[in-house]
Amino acid sequence: MAVNVDSGGKEELKTQFVTREGIYRLITLSEYSRPNRVGYTNMQGSTSVRVSFVTLPDPSGNGDRICFNIGRELYVFIYKGVKKAADLTKPVDKKMYKGTSPTCHDFNTVTMTPDTVSLLVGFSTGQVQVIDPIKKEINKLFNEDRLIDKTKVTCIRWVPGSPNLFLVSHASGQLYLYNEEMLCGTSQPHYQTFKQGDGYSIHTCKTKVTRNPLYRWVIGAEGCSINEFAFSPCGQHLAVVSQDGFLRVFHYDTMELVGAARSYFGGFLCVCWSPDGKYVVVGGEDDLVTVWSFYEKRVVARGQGHHSWVSVVAFDPFTTSLGHCASDAVCGSDDEYSHECNKRISTSSECNRLESPICYRLGSVGQDTQLCLWDITEDVLRQPICPRTRTNVAGSVSGNGSAGGSSFHTKCNNVQSNSIHNKDKENLQDCNTHNSPPSFTQRLVGGLGGFGDRKESSSNHKRNLSRNSGSAPTPHNSADDPMRLIGTSACPRFDECPLLEPLICKKIAHERLTALVFREDCFVAACQDGYVYTWARPNKLVSNNLMSNCIDSKDL
């Protein structure tokens, strides 16, 4: 990748870049920034800047609202996107907190009206607040005395389709379900086991009267932070990533673990679902973007382009092309999908003639201050795994010569091996990812030079391989040796898994990036220094006063 360096030896920030669909431009006057006052220093090391959006039912089309946190402050603004410059003098609501900082937030789209909307806010000291930024009211405060959990709230979400239920995860490794209409107790709750599974347990409060929290999920190793969770598009499944390096996917209503994956090393920090619910993408401390197939229960690809931890991954539904062959229902059972999948594989050549190629667009940002865009195509996702190498590798890294280890690993691997497509099983003996022809992704962007410098990517590849080939890293508070999963379908070795390179990789901030949201006319990114940036999509009408500098080849 070509890097522009100024006289000070630092990489220049990009204000525009080219993809196959056109030029993305930074809209400088739509930028939200931290207050310019004495004592308001760099926010690095503080809570991450997060961004939430809601579109209220407004007939005039001006219902967009943006919420973001900076330090101990929380802001809500009317959001004009690429239509009009941001007016920083007129926030819809602004709150300043003492002794705690907002860490995450989420709007309730079920109960919103033109005149009211509920906003969930989690805090660094464990409390949860429900506010109405339009009426400027504070509705309720949960875990006020920190009797439920004293650790930082890491992620907060309204349960899809529910007017009053919400989930809260903490750095303690606990996940709590609340009902907005119920109160918390005045004493520390006592729990009884409701359900147990491999790597997790679920508890309820031992009380005569139902109170919050309704359920407590304990996930992963004791005291190991849950970093983020995400509901599937259909709302039936919940993906959770934690500091122990595991992605765990649950059926939310039955509370059953349906699949898992392991990072190459370190913790997973972020997670998202594909728009059709067929793939889960995670990023974390291994500097990689990992694609996991929900129905095949295996890692199907990795993306290498970041030079530091990946903090956010997000699919772009507006540039994702699924075609009719991928439009079947995504909320059915695994058996239903397997039948349909095998049917689709047998007629894939006919579909390819009739439909456009399937291509998912993914974005990621990291602590390296870079934005990466990825095109993930069907030919990459359908490559079969190579079990012969995997068996040898798994046996060599396991302390007792077993690739399975704990019952959790064994069951998980059995589920994954049983869900491989029939055609994939027939082709396993001939699998060789190194000698495969160039993927559709490579052919698609090869003419744009968007892959970057191959030499740099190769050195990074060797660096990652050397990390794994040496002594095993210290497990992250895990009861089981995580290295036992290296070389399995939950964590294939580099030579067993398709390796993606980014379509583009650009430095767009001075501080580590902490938020990425794709919208129809733009995408929004935020960095730890307290800046929220709007990037206009190609071919979108933008008024002259919002345009950034004229196109210059050095910015592309």
Backbone torsions as a table, in degrees:
resi	resn	phi	psi	omega
1	MET	NA	128.1	178.2
2	ALA	-70.0	132.4	-178.1
3	VAL	-118.6	127.2	175.8
4	ASN	-88.4	130.6	-177.5
5	VAL	-123.8	130.8	178.9
6	ASP	-85.5	-174.8	-175.5
7	SER	-64.9	-22.5	179.9
8	GLY	-85.9	0.5	178.2
9	GLY	83.0	10.8	179.8
10	LYS	-104.1	150.4	176.9
11	GLU	-65.2	139.7	176.6
12	GLU	-79.2	143.8	174.9
13	LEU	-74.7	139.1	179.1
14	LYS	-83.3	139.9	173.2
15	THR	-110.8	-6.7	175.4
16	GLN	-164.5	154.4	177.9
17	PHE	-154.0	160.2	-174.2
18	VAL	-108.3	135.5	168.5
19	THR	-125.3	-178.8	-178.7
20	ARG	-64.1	-23.3	-179.6
21	GLU	-91.6	-6.7	177.1
22	GLY	138.3	-156.1	-173.8
23	ILE	-104.7	127.8	171.3
24	TYR	-93.5	136.1	-177.5
25	ARG	-126.1	139.1	174.8
26	LEU	-76.4	125.9	178.8
27	ILE	-95.7	97.5	-169.7
28	THR	-66.5	-34.1	-177.5
29	LEU	-81.8	-3.8	172.8
30	SER	-99.7	19.9	-177.1
31	GLU	-90.0	132.2	173.4
32	TYR	-100.5	133.2	-174.7
33	SER	-132.6	163.6	178.3
34	ARG	-66.7	152.6	179.9
35	PRO	-60.0	140.6	-179.3
36	ASN	-96.2	84.7	-179.2
37	ARG	-141.7	161.6	-177.9
38	VAL	-64.2	134.5	177.5
39	GLY	90.1	-9.6	178.1
40	TYR	-89.9	87.9	-171.2
41	THR	-92.1	-179.3	-179.7
42	ASN	-52.8	134.1	-175.5
43	MET	-86.4	3.1	-177.8
44	GLN	-60.7	135.0	-177.5
45	GLY	93.5	-12.2	176.6
46	SER	-92.0	-168.5	179.7
47	THR	-67.0	149.3	-178.1
48	SER	-68.7	145.5	174.5
49	VAL	-78.7	120.9	178.9
50	ARG	-113.7	156.8	-177.6
51	VAL	-130.6	132.3	175.2
52	SER	-128.2	145.4	178.5
53	PHE	-123.3	153.7	169.3
54	VAL	-148.2	144.6	175.3
55	THR	-115.4	106.7	-178.7
56	LEU	-75.7	152.0	178.9
57	PRO	-70.7	88.6	-178.2
58	ASP	-118.6	115.7	-178.4
59	PRO	-59.5	-25.7	-179.3
60	SER	-77.7	-8.8	179.8
61	GLY	81.7	14.5	179.5
62	ASN	-111.1	38.9	-175.7
63	GLY	-91.8	0.3	-177.7
64	ASP	-71.1	133.6	174.6
65	ARG	-129.3	141.2	177.4
66	ILE	-118.6	137.2	176.4
67	CYS	-123.2	136.3	174.1
68	PHE	-149.9	153.2	179.7
69	ASN	-111.0	140.3	175.8
70	ILE	-136.9	113.9	-178.9
71	GLY	61.4	-123.3	179.3
72	ARG	-99.2	20.0	-176.9
73	GLU	-120.0	151.4	178.8
74	LEU	-130.5	129.6	-177.3
75	TYR	-122.1	144.1	169.5
76	VAL	-129.6	126.4	-179.2
77	PHE	-126.1	155.7	163.3
78	ILE	-69.6	132.4	-175.8
79	TYR	-108.7	121.9	-178.4
80	LYS	-100.8	-6.2	179.5
81	GLY	60.0	-126.4	-179.9
82	VAL	-93.0	5.5	-176.0
83	LYS	-81.3	-39.9	-171.2
84	LYS	-152.5	151.8	-179.6
85	ALA	-65.1	150.8	178.7
86	ALA	-71.3	137.3	176.2
87	ASP	-105.1	95.9	-175.6
88	LEU	-74.6	-8.4	-178.6
89	THR	-86.3	-10.3	-175.4
90	LYS	-129.8	70.5	175.2
91	PRO	-69.9	146.6	173.3
92	VAL	-64.1	-39.0	177.7
93	ASP	-156.9	148.5	177.7
94	LYS	-144.5	130.2	179.7
95	LYS	-129.9	139.9	176.8
96	MET	-119.4	132.2	-176.2
97	TYR	-113.8	150.7	178.5
98	LYS	-113.4	130.7	176.0
99	GLY	81.0	-2.3	178.9
100	THR	-154.6	163.0	-179.3
101	SER	-129.8	137.9	172.8
102	PRO	-66.7	137.2	-176.3
103	THR	-115.5	-25.1	-177.9
104	CYS	-162.7	162.0	-176.4
105	HIS	-159.7	162.2	-178.0
106	ASP	-160.7	133.6	178.0
107	PHE	-85.8	147.2	175.0
108	ASN	-92.6	106.9	-177.5
109	THR	-84.6	-9.6	-178.8
110	VAL	-78.8	-42.7	-174.0
111	THR	-99.3	0.0	-175.5
112	MET	-67.9	149.2	173.2
113	THR	-134.7	175.4	176.8
114	PRO	-60.0	-20.1	-173.5
115	ASP	-113.0	-2.5	-177.6
116	THR	-155.8	148.0	174.8
117	VAL	-156.4	139.3	179.4
118	SER	-93.5	129.8	179.8
119	LEU	-119.0	119.8	175.2
120	LEU	-83.4	137.6	177.5
121	VAL	-133.9	127.3	173.8
122	GLY	-103.5	154.8	-172.2
123	PHE	-127.6	161.2	-176.9
124	SER	-66.9	-19.5	179.6
125	THR	-102.6	9.9	170.2
126	GLY	103.1	-14.6	-178.2
127	GLN	-75.6	161.6	177.1
128	VAL	-131.4	133.6	-177.7
129	GLN	-125.2	143.1	171.7
130	VAL	-113.0	120.0	-179.0
131	ILE	-125.6	161.8	172.5
132	ASP	-116.5	101.8	-175.4
133	PRO	-71.1	-15.5	178.4
134	ILE	-82.8	-48.0	177.0
135	LYS	-82.4	-7.4	-178.6
136	LYS	57.5	46.6	179.8
137	GLU	-116.6	147.4	170.3
138	ILE	-101.9	111.3	-173.1
139	ASN	-78.8	-56.0	-175.4
140	LYS	-149.6	157.5	176.1
141	LEU	-128.6	129.1	-178.2
142	PHE	-114.6	149.8	-177.9
143	ASN	56.5	37.4	-174.2
144	GLU	-59.5	-42.4	-178.9
145	ASP	-92.3	8.8	177.6
146	ARG	59.1	33.6	179.3
147	LEU	-80.9	-25.0	-179.5
148	ILE	-82.9	-47.6	179.7
149	ASP	-157.6	135.4	-177.3
150	LYS	-98.8	-4.1	-173.0
151	THR	-94.6	168.8	-176.6
152	LYS	-60.1	139.9	171.6
153	VAL	-78.1	121.5	-175.8
154	THR	-98.3	-25.9	-179.8
155	CYS	-158.7	145.7	-178.8
156	ILE	-145.0	134.6	-177.0
157	ARG	-147.9	139.8	165.9
158	TRP	-70.6	140.2	176.6
159	VAL	-68.6	128.0	-176.2
160	PRO	-53.2	129.8	177.2
161	GLY	81.5	-6.4	-177.3
162	SER	-99.3	136.3	178.9
163	PRO	-79.6	-15.3	-172.5
164	ASN	-142.0	-3.0	-179.6
165	LEU	-96.2	139.6	176.3
166	PHE	-146.3	153.0	179.9
167	LEU	-108.1	142.9	-179.9
168	VAL	-134.1	127.7	175.4
169	SER	-109.3	152.1	-176.1
170	HIS	-128.8	163.3	177.0
171	ALA	-67.4	-11.9	179.0
172	SER	-77.0	-11.2	-176.0
173	GLY	92.4	12.1	179.6
174	GLN	-104.6	147.1	176.8
175	LEU	-127.3	124.3	-173.5
176	TYR	-117.4	140.8	173.4
177	LEU	-104.8	125.0	179.9
178	TYR	-115.1	155.0	167.8
179	ASN	-113.9	121.1	-176.2
180	GLU	-58.9	-26.6	-175.2
181	GLU	-87.4	-1.4	179.9
182	MET	-111.2	156.6	-179.7
183	LEU	-95.1	162.8	171.6
184	CYS	-90.8	156.7	180.0
185	GLY	-73.4	166.4	179.3
186	THR	-94.7	1.6	176.9
187	SER	-132.9	165.0	-178.8
188	GLN	-63.5	129.7	-176.0
189	PRO	-69.8	148.4	173.3
190	HIS	-112.6	135.5	-171.1
191	TYR	-112.5	152.3	170.8
192	GLN	-126.5	146.2	-176.1
193	THR	-68.8	129.3	178.5
194	PHE	-102.7	-38.8	-178.0
195	LYS	-158.9	147.6	177.4
196	GLN	-132.8	148.4	176.1
197	GLY	-149.9	-177.9	-178.7
198	ASP	-69.7	112.8	177.4
199	GLY	84.2	8.0	178.8
200	TYR	-158.9	161.3	173.3
201	SER	-147.5	152.4	-177.3
202	ILE	-125.9	136.8	-174.3
203	HIS	-131.1	156.2	172.9
204	THR	-122.5	161.2	179.1
205	CYS	-76.6	139.9	177.1
206	LYS	-88.6	84.3	-179.2
207	THR	-139.7	156.0	177.6
208	LYS	-77.0	-31.6	179.5
209	VAL	-111.7	133.4	-179.1
210	THR	-62.5	131.9	179.4
211	ARG	-146.5	171.0	177.1
212	ASN	-79.4	146.0	-4.4
213	PRO	-79.6	146.6	179.6
214	LEU	-68.5	-40.3	177.4
215	TYR	-139.6	149.7	171.5
216	ARG	-123.4	119.7	175.6
217	TRP	-97.3	128.9	172.1
218	VAL	-108.4	114.1	-170.9
219	ILE	-120.7	130.8	175.8
220	GLY	78.3	-161.4	-177.8
221	ALA	-68.2	151.5	-177.3
222	GLU	-61.1	129.9	177.4
223	GLY	74.5	10.5	-177.7
224	CYS	-94.7	119.7	-170.4
225	SER	-58.5	136.8	164.3
226	ILE	-84.3	117.6	-173.2
227	ASN	-88.0	-34.1	177.8
228	GLU	-165.8	156.7	171.8
229	PHE	-141.5	159.5	-178.1
230	ALA	-150.5	137.1	174.5
231	PHE	-83.2	146.7	175.1
232	SER	-68.0	160.5	-179.9
233	PRO	-56.1	-32.6	179.0
234	CYS	-83.4	-8.6	177.2
235	GLY	81.3	1.1	-175.7
236	GLN	-89.6	-18.0	-174.6
237	HIS	-127.0	151.8	-176.3
238	LEU	-127.9	122.3	177.0
239	ALA	-102.5	131.0	-176.3
240	VAL	-127.6	131.9	175.2
241	VAL	-119.5	143.8	-174.3
242	SER	-140.0	172.2	-174.4
243	GLN	-71.0	-15.0	176.8
244	ASP	-76.9	1.4	175.2
245	GLY	88.8	13.4	-177.6
246	PHE	-109.4	140.5	160.6
247	LEU	-97.9	126.3	175.7
248	ARG	-123.6	132.5	-179.2
249	VAL	-116.6	125.9	-176.9
250	PHE	-115.1	149.9	161.5
251	HIS	-80.1	118.3	-167.5
252	TYR	-66.2	-45.2	-175.4
253	ASP	-69.5	-41.8	-178.8
254	THR	-87.0	-11.0	179.7
255	MET	59.8	35.8	179.5
256	GLU	-103.3	140.1	173.8
257	LEU	-77.0	123.1	-176.9
258	VAL	-110.4	-8.4	178.8
259	GLY	-179.9	163.1	-178.6
260	ALA	-156.5	158.9	174.5
261	ALA	-147.2	160.9	-176.7
262	ARG	-123.6	141.4	175.9
263	SER	-69.0	160.8	177.8
264	TYR	-65.3	-38.2	166.3
265	PHE	-166.3	159.9	-179.7
266	GLY	75.2	-175.4	-176.6
267	GLY	-89.2	156.2	168.5
268	PHE	-86.4	135.3	-175.2
269	LEU	-109.5	-23.6	-172.7
270	CYS	-149.0	158.2	-175.9
271	VAL	-154.2	147.7	173.5
272	CYS	-154.2	161.1	177.6
273	TRP	-105.0	148.8	171.5
274	SER	-68.6	156.5	-177.2
275	PRO	-57.6	-27.1	179.0
276	ASP	-95.8	1.9	176.6
277	GLY	75.5	11.4	-176.3
278	LYS	-91.8	-17.7	-177.5
279	TYR	-135.4	145.5	173.5
280	VAL	-115.7	130.8	179.0
281	VAL	-114.4	135.4	180.0
282	VAL	-129.7	156.5	174.7
283	GLY	-141.7	160.1	-178.6
284	GLY	-177.5	-146.1	-170.4
285	GLU	-79.7	-2.8	173.6
286	ASP	-90.1	6.7	177.4
287	ASP	67.3	12.0	-174.2
288	LEU	-112.4	157.6	167.4
289	VAL	-105.3	120.1	-173.6
290	THR	-112.7	129.4	-179.6
291	VAL	-105.7	122.7	-177.7
292	TRP	-118.4	129.9	179.8
293	SER	-84.3	123.4	-178.9
294	PHE	-65.4	-41.5	-175.1
295	TYR	-83.2	-30.9	178.3
296	GLU	-88.1	-14.4	178.4
297	LYS	57.6	46.7	179.1
298	ARG	-153.2	157.7	172.3
299	VAL	-73.5	125.7	-175.6
300	VAL	-110.3	-14.0	179.0
301	ALA	-167.8	155.7	172.4
302	ARG	-129.0	145.9	176.3
303	GLY	-112.3	129.7	-178.6
304	GLN	-121.1	118.0	-179.2
305	GLY	-165.9	-26.5	178.6
306	HIS	-81.8	153.5	179.3
307	HIS	-109.7	8.3	177.4
308	SER	-155.7	-172.0	-175.5
309	TRP	-59.5	140.3	176.9
310	VAL	-89.8	121.0	-172.6
311	SER	-99.3	-27.8	-179.0
312	VAL	-144.8	137.0	170.1
313	VAL	-125.6	141.2	-178.5
314	ALA	-154.4	133.9	174.0
315	PHE	-79.3	146.7	175.1
316	ASP	-103.0	99.5	-176.0
317	PRO	-69.8	-16.4	-174.8
318	PHE	-85.3	-15.2	174.6
319	THR	-119.6	9.0	174.9
320	THR	-84.7	131.5	179.9
321	SER	-113.8	112.0	-176.4
322	LEU	-100.4	-28.2	-178.6
323	GLY	69.7	168.4	-177.6
324	HIS	-71.3	-24.9	-176.9
325	CYS	-70.8	-16.8	-178.9
326	ALA	-110.3	16.1	-173.3
327	SER	-96.9	7.3	179.4
328	ASP	-70.0	163.3	-173.9
329	ALA	-58.4	144.1	-176.1
330	VAL	-108.5	-1.9	-175.1
331	CYS	-104.7	12.1	179.0
332	GLY	-79.6	178.4	179.3
333	SER	-74.2	166.6	177.5
334	ASP	-61.2	-38.5	-179.7
335	ASP	-63.7	-41.5	178.8
336	GLU	-62.2	-41.5	-179.0
337	TYR	-67.5	-42.3	-177.3
338	SER	-58.5	-42.6	178.9
339	HIS	-62.7	-46.5	-178.8
340	GLU	-67.6	-36.3	-178.4
341	CYS	-66.0	-46.0	179.2
342	ASN	-62.7	-38.3	177.3
343	LYS	-62.9	-40.2	-177.8
344	ARG	-71.2	-35.8	178.3
345	ILE	-63.5	-41.5	-177.3
346	SER	-65.3	-23.8	-179.8
347	THR	-112.9	21.5	-174.8
348	SER	-63.0	-36.1	-178.9
349	SER	-64.7	-37.1	178.2
350	GLU	-68.2	-40.7	179.6
351	CYS	-63.4	-41.2	-178.5
352	ASN	-62.5	-30.9	178.9
353	ARG	-74.7	-29.9	-173.0
354	LEU	-95.4	-28.1	-172.7
355	GLU	-118.8	159.8	175.3
356	SER	-71.9	155.0	-178.3
357	PRO	-62.3	145.8	175.2
358	ILE	-77.0	129.4	-179.6
359	CYS	-148.1	116.6	176.3
360	TYR	-90.7	133.3	172.8
361	ARG	-100.5	125.2	-179.2
362	LEU	-122.2	143.7	173.3
363	GLY	-119.6	150.1	176.7
364	SER	-146.5	146.4	174.4
365	VAL	-132.1	156.2	-174.9
366	GLY	-147.5	-176.3	179.8
367	GLN	-73.9	-6.8	174.5
368	ASP	-82.6	5.4	178.2
369	THR	69.2	15.1	-175.8
370	GLN	-108.7	145.9	170.5
371	LEU	-99.4	130.0	174.0
372	CYS	-118.5	135.1	170.7
373	LEU	-112.0	138.5	-175.8
374	TRP	-127.3	138.2	168.5
375	ASP	-106.1	112.9	-177.9
376	ILE	-106.2	114.8	-170.7
377	THR	-108.7	163.7	-174.0
378	GLU	-63.1	-34.9	-177.3
379	ASP	-68.0	-28.3	175.6
380	VAL	-75.0	-44.8	-176.3
381	LEU	-67.3	-25.3	-176.6
382	ARG	-92.1	1.5	179.7
383	GLN	-66.8	132.1	-178.4
384	PRO	-74.7	162.7	178.4
385	ILE	-85.0	168.7	-177.3
386	CYS	-119.8	91.6	-171.8
387	PRO	-73.8	-21.8	-176.1
388	ARG	-64.8	-48.3	177.3
389	THR	-66.5	-38.0	-176.6
390	ARG	-60.3	-43.1	-177.4
391	THR	-61.5	-44.2	-179.7
392	ASN	-65.0	-43.1	-178.1
393	VAL	-65.4	-45.4	-178.3
394	ALA	-61.4	-39.4	179.9
395	GLY	-67.0	-32.9	-176.9
396	SER	-76.0	-30.8	-177.2
397	VAL	-88.1	-17.5	179.9
398	SER	-78.0	136.9	-175.8
399	GLY	-63.4	-31.4	-177.3
400	ASN	-106.7	14.2	179.5
401	GLY	81.6	2.6	-179.8
402	SER	-102.6	138.3	178.7
403	ALA	-82.0	-14.9	-174.2
404	GLY	-86.1	-59.2	-176.9
405	GLY	84.1	-122.3	-175.9
406	SER	-72.4	167.0	177.8
407	SER	-62.7	-32.7	177.5
408	PHE	-59.2	-46.9	-179.8
409	HIS	-64.7	-43.6	-176.4
410	THR	-62.1	-48.3	-179.2
411	LYS	-64.1	-41.3	-178.2
412	CYS	-63.2	-42.8	-179.6
413	ASN	-67.4	-35.2	178.1
414	ASN	-64.2	-42.9	178.4
415	VAL	-62.0	-42.0	-177.2
416	GLN	-67.2	-41.9	-177.1
417	SER	-69.4	-29.6	-179.1
418	ASN	-78.5	-14.3	-174.4
419	SER	-101.4	8.4	178.1
420	ILE	-69.4	139.4	-179.7
421	HIS	-60.1	150.4	-178.1
422	ASN	-59.2	-43.0	-178.3
423	LYS	-67.4	-35.6	176.9
424	ASP	-62.0	-39.7	-179.9
425	LYS	-60.8	-39.3	-179.5
426	GLU	-67.1	-28.9	-175.2
427	ASN	-96.4	0.1	-175.2
428	LEU	-60.3	-39.8	-175.4
429	GLN	-67.8	-20.1	-179.9
430	ASP	-103.3	10.5	-174.4
431	CYS	-72.3	132.2	174.1
432	ASN	-154.8	97.4	-174.1
433	THR	-69.6	-26.1	-177.9
434	HIS	-68.5	-33.1	-175.7
435	ASN	-98.0	7.9	-179.1
436	SER	-69.7	150.6	-179.7
437	PRO	-68.7	165.1	179.3
438	PRO	-55.4	137.8	-178.2
439	SER	-74.0	169.7	176.8
440	PHE	-60.8	-36.0	177.6
441	THR	-58.4	-46.3	-178.6
442	GLN	-64.8	-40.7	178.7
443	ARG	-67.7	-34.3	-175.1
444	LEU	-67.8	-42.3	-173.8
445	VAL	-108.9	2.5	-176.5
446	GLY	-57.9	-35.0	-177.8
447	GLY	-76.3	-12.9	-177.5
448	LEU	-95.6	-9.2	-178.7
449	GLY	67.4	27.7	-173.8
450	GLY	-84.0	-8.3	-176.9
451	PHE	-77.8	-21.9	-179.7
452	GLY	87.9	-169.5	-173.3
453	ASP	-77.5	120.4	-178.7
454	ARG	-66.8	-34.3	-178.4
455	LYS	-63.8	-42.2	179.8
456	GLU	-65.1	-42.8	179.5
457	SER	-62.7	-39.9	-179.9
458	SER	-63.2	-40.3	179.3
459	SER	-65.6	-38.8	177.2
460	ASN	-65.2	-39.2	179.1
461	HIS	-59.8	-46.5	179.9
462	LYS	-64.6	-36.6	179.4
463	ARG	-62.3	-43.1	179.5
464	ASN	-67.9	-39.2	178.9
465	LEU	-64.5	-38.8	-179.3
466	SER	-66.5	-31.9	177.1
467	ARG	-61.6	-36.0	-177.0
468	ASN	-85.2	-30.0	-174.1
469	SER	-79.6	-17.8	178.6
470	GLY	-81.4	-151.8	179.2
471	SER	-68.0	149.2	-177.4
472	ALA	-67.1	136.6	178.1
473	PRO	-68.3	157.4	179.8
474	THR	-66.4	127.7	180.0
475	PRO	-60.8	145.3	-179.1
476	HIS	-85.8	80.1	176.6
477	ASN	54.4	32.2	-178.8
478	SER	-99.9	137.3	-179.9
479	ALA	-68.8	-28.8	179.2
480	ASP	-105.5	149.8	179.4
481	ASP	-68.2	112.5	-177.8
482	PRO	-65.9	-19.7	-179.9
483	MET	-67.8	-15.7	178.4
484	ARG	-66.3	-21.1	-179.0
485	LEU	-88.1	-10.7	176.7
486	ILE	-64.3	125.9	-178.1
487	GLY	92.8	10.0	174.1
488	THR	-109.3	174.2	179.1
489	SER	-66.9	-18.6	175.9
490	ALA	-78.4	-21.7	178.9
491	CYS	-157.8	75.0	-178.0
492	PRO	-67.2	154.6	174.2
493	ARG	-70.1	167.1	-175.8
494	PHE	-61.9	-34.4	-178.0
495	ASP	-83.1	3.5	178.5
496	GLU	-108.5	-2.7	-169.8
497	CYS	-135.0	135.4	176.7
498	PRO	-57.3	134.6	-178.6
499	LEU	-108.5	119.0	-179.1
500	LEU	-91.4	147.8	170.5
501	GLU	-116.3	148.7	-173.3
502	PRO	-70.1	148.4	172.8
503	LEU	-64.0	-46.1	171.8
504	ILE	-140.3	155.6	175.7
505	CYS	-145.0	107.1	-172.1
506	LYS	-130.5	141.8	174.7
507	LYS	-81.5	119.2	-176.0
508	ILE	-122.9	5.2	179.9
509	ALA	-152.3	161.3	176.2
510	HIS	-87.4	-27.0	179.7
511	GLU	-113.3	167.5	-177.2
512	ARG	-58.6	141.1	-177.7
513	LEU	-86.6	138.3	-172.7
514	THR	-129.4	-2.0	-179.7
515	ALA	-150.1	147.3	176.9
516	LEU	-154.0	119.9	-179.7
517	VAL	-133.5	128.0	177.6
518	PHE	-95.8	131.9	176.2
519	ARG	-124.9	171.5	-172.9
520	GLU	-63.9	-38.4	-176.9
521	ASP	-105.1	-1.9	-175.0
522	CYS	-166.9	176.4	163.0
523	PHE	-129.7	153.5	-174.6
524	VAL	-120.7	132.7	177.8
525	ALA	-128.6	152.6	178.1
526	ALA	-135.7	149.8	179.7
527	CYS	-121.9	166.6	-174.8
528	GLN	-64.9	-19.8	-179.4
529	ASP	-78.4	-3.9	175.5
530	GLY	97.2	23.5	177.8
531	TYR	-110.4	136.3	176.7
532	VAL	-115.7	118.3	-172.6
533	TYR	-106.8	143.6	172.8
534	THR	-113.0	128.0	178.2
535	TRP	-114.6	119.5	-179.9
536	ALA	-74.6	140.0	175.8
537	ARG	-74.6	161.7	177.3
538	PRO	-61.0	145.4	172.5
539	ASN	64.9	21.1	174.1
540	LYS	-96.2	136.6	-178.8
541	LEU	-70.0	122.9	-178.6
542	VAL	-130.7	131.4	179.8
543	SER	-67.9	155.1	-174.2
544	ASN	-60.1	-35.6	-177.3
545	ASN	-72.7	-8.5	176.9
546	LEU	-100.2	-12.5	-174.9
547	MET	-71.3	143.6	173.5
548	SER	-80.6	-169.7	-177.6
549	ASN	-57.7	157.7	179.5
550	CYS	-61.2	159.6	-177.6
551	ILE	-61.9	129.0	177.1
552	ASP	-132.0	135.3	-175.5
553	SER	-58.9	-27.0	-178.1
554	LYS	-72.4	-16.8	-179.6
555	ASP	-88.6	-9.4	-173.1
556	LEU	-91.4	NA	NA
